[in-house]
Amino acid sequence: CREYGMFEIDVLRAVTSNAAKALGKPELGSIKIGGIADIAVLNYEDSPFDFTPLTPFGAKGTKQYKCYLTLSDGQIVWRR
């Protein structure tokens, strides 16, 4: 992640708690007692990825996060 200008913790915040706040759902995007159980199981792995369509300057990477399981409110909603 650092090769693209963000630390891993900043990437994870951007797609969890910060995204929830931006959507006006501050109760989502974090793990806490009594909270809604939305969890993604990720792996950071070697896998070429082309960021060119997503950026004005183009970029290619050699690693990316891949999601293997997603739970929403405690129920499996996606599994690889």
Buried (B, 14 or more C-beta within 10 A) or exposed (E): BEEEEEEEEEBBBEEBBEEBEEEEEEEBBEEEEEEBEBEBEBEEEEEEBEEEEEEEEEEEEEBBBEEEEBBBEEEEEEEE
